[in-house]
Amino acid sequence: MKNKTVIVTGASTGIGKEITRFFADKGSNVIMNSSKTDNLKLAYSQLGSPSNVIYYVGDISLAETGKQLVQLAKEKFGSVDVLINNAGVFSPKPFLEVGEKDLEVYWNVNLKGTYFTSQAAIPEMIKQNDGTIINIGTVLVDHAIDGFPASAPLTSKGAIHALTRQLAAEFGKNNIRVNTIAPGIIRSPLQGKIGIEDADSLAGLHLLNRIGEAHEIAEAAYFLASSSFVTGETINVAGGHTVGHTI
């Protein structure tokens, strides 16, 4: 992956920030994106303002943002080798309380962001006859929890899982690999945002009896980015969450 160009959306905090760090440390050129200017500048600074990393502020739910990210990748680094669609929003809310605006938020950021940014990147990957797209889903698509009602975000994440398989089928002939990483509970600022004060209290949801760390998602992303023979897969990085629980 040295000198390969990687676009990471939702890169200002948590998993996206750690993915940026991991790839940059391996010598990849990284374009990090977020819709929040201050958070993105701070993250870039905390990473040490590396010369092989640049940032672009933009709302990923807008198709124009994906186009700008791809154009920037071409101008600055000469290629679009990997797209990691990490940007997303997620929060529990009982099904009977979900309104139209709730659905619009999740579908705009989670699905449209992934859809349109992929749509911007794939033409460049076709020209190269090579490329990798990594989408971020969730194990909850296949393993719902009664105590965590999240039908609104899960429908958008489930659509991302389906989109992964279709794009893998449609562009396999162009040597474009498309996969999903489905994380379990990962230590990140997201936990606090959705009201979970002690993320470690959820350790029992995983057979390994601990929650995951952001660098473990980054490691999985690096594997998928560098693999030439894995496509159309959903890789659970969840400590056994979908297999069973520790009680």
N, C-alpha and C positions, 0 to 999 in steps of 0.2 A: 504493500500500500504506500510505500515511500513515493512522494511527489504526485500521488493520485489526488484528485480534487473531490472533496466531500462537502455536501450541503447538509447542514443540520438545522432543522426548524425547532422552535421552542428551546433554544440553546442557552437561555439566560440563567436558568436554575436547574437543580435536580439532575435528572437523567440526561437531559440534553447538554447541560454544561459538562457533565462528566464524560459523555461521548466525545464532545469537542476536545477535551483535555487528552483523552486516550489516543485519539487519532492524530492529534497534533504532535504528541510525544513520540509517536511512531514515524513521524516524518511526512504525514499527509498534509495537503493544503486544505484548510477548512474555512468555509463561509458559515458563520453562525447567525441565526435569525431569531428575532423576537419582536413582538409588537410594542414592547415597553422599553423606551429609549434608555432610561436611567439604569434599569436592571441589566440591560445588554452591555452598556458601557462598563458597568461595575464588574460584570462577569469577565469581560475581556481583560480588564485591568488585573483581576484576581488570578487569571491564567498567566499573567506575566507579559501581556501584550506581545505575544510571539509574532515574528515576522511572517510565519506561514499561516496565520489566522487573520481574517478580516470579518467585519460584522456589517449586517444590513438590517435596519429597522423597517418592519412592514407587517401589516395585518395579513396573515397567511390565508384567511378566508376569502381574500380578494385574488382573483386570477392574476392580476397584474403583478402581485408580489412574487409569485412563483416565476413569472417571466423575468423579472428584474434580478432575482437570485441566479437564474441560469445565465443571463447576460453578463452578470458580474463575474461568475465563475469562468466564463469563456475569456473575458477581457483580462482578468487578473492572472489566471492560471492556465488557460488554454484548453480546458476540457471540463466535462461533467461526468465524473466516473461513478460517484455514489450519491444517492439522495436518501437521507434518513428523515422520514416524516414523523418527527417526534412531537411536534406541537399538538397540544390537546387540552381539553378541560373535562373535569370529571367531578361529580358531586352527587351524593344520594338524595333522593326525594321520592316519597311514596307515589305509586302510579296514579292514584286518584287525585293527587294534588298537582300533577304536571300540566302545565299550560302550553299554549302554542309557542310562546316566547322561549320557554325552556327548551323545547325541541329545536327551535331555530338556532339557538346558541350552540348546541352540541353538533348539529348537522353542519352548521357553517364552519366552525373551527375544526372539528374532528374529521368529518368526511370531506367537505368541500376543500379544506386546506390540503388534505392528502391527495385528493383527486386532481385538483388543478395544478398543484406543484409537480405531480408526476406527469401530467399532461405537458407541462413546459419542459421537463427534463428528457423525456423519452425521445423526441426527435433528434436531440444531440447524441444520445446513446445509440440510436439507429445509425447515424452517420459513422460512429466509431465502431459499430458492430460489437459493442461491449458496454456493459453497465450493470449497476446493481441498485435496486430500490429496496429499502428496509422500512416497513411500516411498524408502528407501535400500536398493538392492540391491548387486550387484557385477558387473563385466564377466566374472568367472570363471564365472558361470552359463552363458555362451555361449562361453567360451574357456578351457577347463581347462588346467592346467599339470602335467605329470608330476612336476616337482620340488617342487610345492606341493600335497601331497595334503590335500584339505579337503572330503571328501564329506559329513561331518556338517554343518558350517555351510552348505555350498552347497545342500543339499537344502532347508534352511529359507529361504535366500535365493531359491532358484528358486520356492518356493511364494509368496513375496512378489511376484515378477514376475508369476506367474499371477493372484494375488489382485488386483493392480493392474488387469489387463485386465477381470476380471469385475466389479469395482466400477465401473469406468468405464462398462461396458455397462449395469449395473443402475441406476445413478443419473444417467446422462446426462440423462434427462428432467427431473431436478431441478436441472439446471445445476450439478452437482457434477463437477469435473474431478479425475481421479485419474491420477497419473503416477509413474514410478520414475526415480530417478537411479542410474545404475550407475557408480560411480567406478572408476578404475584405482588404481594405487599412489599414495596421498596421504600427504604428510608429516604425521604425527600421532603421538601417544603409542602408538597401536595397534601400530606397527611394532616398537617396543621390547618391547611385551608379548608378541609372538609370536616374539621372538628375532632380529629383524632389526636388527643393530647399525648398519648403514650403509644407510639406505633409498635413498640416491642410487645405490648399486651396482645397483639394479634399473631404472635409467633406460632401459636397452636394451629393456625390455618394451614401450616406447612409441615410436611413430614419431617423436615430437618429441624423443626422446632425453633426457628429463628426467622426474622424477616430478611429480605435481600438488601444488598447494597447497590448503589448506583453504578459502581465500577463493574459489577457483575453483568449488568445489562450492556455496558460498553464493551465488555469482552465478547459477549455474544454477537453484538453488532459488528465487531471487527472480524470475527470468524465468518459471518455471512458476507461481509464486504469483500473478503479475500478469497472466498470459495468460488470455484468455477463450475461446480456441479450440484448445487443445491438451489432449487427454485420451487415456488408454489407451496412452500411449507409454512406452518405456524409453529414456531419453536417456543415452548413454554419454559420460561426461566423463572421458576416459581417454587423451588424447594419441595416439589411433590404436591402442590396445592390441589391439582386436578385428580390426583390419585387417592388421596386420603388426608386425614387430619390427625394432629396429635392432641389427645384429650386426657 
